[in-house]
Amino acid sequence: MILSNDNKKIAQVDVENRARQSLGTSSELIYQMVSRTLVQPHLGGVLVDVGCGNGKLWSFVGDRFDYYVGVDAVHYSDLPIQTEFIPFNLDIGKVPLPEEYADVVCAVEIIEHLENPRAFIRELVKLTKPGGLVIVTTPNQLSLLSKLTLILKNQFNAFQEAAGLYPTHITALLEVDLIRIFTECGLTKVQIEYSHCGRMPFTSWHWPKSLGFHGRAFSDNILCIGQKLKM
């Protein structure tokens, strides 16, 4: 289906409105999860942050890269000044960057906002150099909180309409979905990591990590990382 110019404008406004609901940022615990994952020595090179928001990821990992490119539907005024910003609607078309451009491509809390996760991951892989890394984070549907919410309300916790999380969050993915998508898109050494921070069901409190509450059941968010095969 080919959209008219008017429909394209309406779709763009809708994407921008949904993007702005996030305020351009995620939890610091999610950025810390990405930071813990990016511990390989001599990373260097180019980091492309797809769905960059206000670029807060850069403050956690910027010391490991030479160049930072942010891609998003919205340009936030507090984006780091060293950012090369690329305006783009992630639900359509090809990101206007060369293929095999980045050493690491990150998408922090973005895939759950998009209509086609497989097309999105294929695009991230195209942007990544052979041997480079693709990193995606998303809400954890297998946490104890999410499972209980599904049993009691028939919706995953992060996708509840009554809580105003839908239609901002539209695509719920399990760990196995991410692993399958990464593998099908040509990534290898695929691994899942956890935020090790989660809210206790039906309270505002978080599970105390000091008492051993960590891992899948007690993490609100997960990370999937994979490496693009070297030619």
Buried (B, 14 or more C-beta within 10 A) or exposed (E): EEEEEEEEEEBBEBBBEBBBEBEBBBBEBBBBBBBEBBEEEEBEBBBBBBBBBBBBBBEBBBEBBEBBBBBBBBBBEEBBEEBEBBEBBBBBEEBEBEEBBBBBBBBBBBBBBBEBBEBBBBBBBBBBBEEBBBBBBBBBBBBBBBBEBBEEEEBBBBBBEEEEBBEBBEBBBBBEBBBBBBEEBBBEEBEBBBBBBBBBBEEEEBBEEEEEBBEBBBBBBBBBBBBBEEE
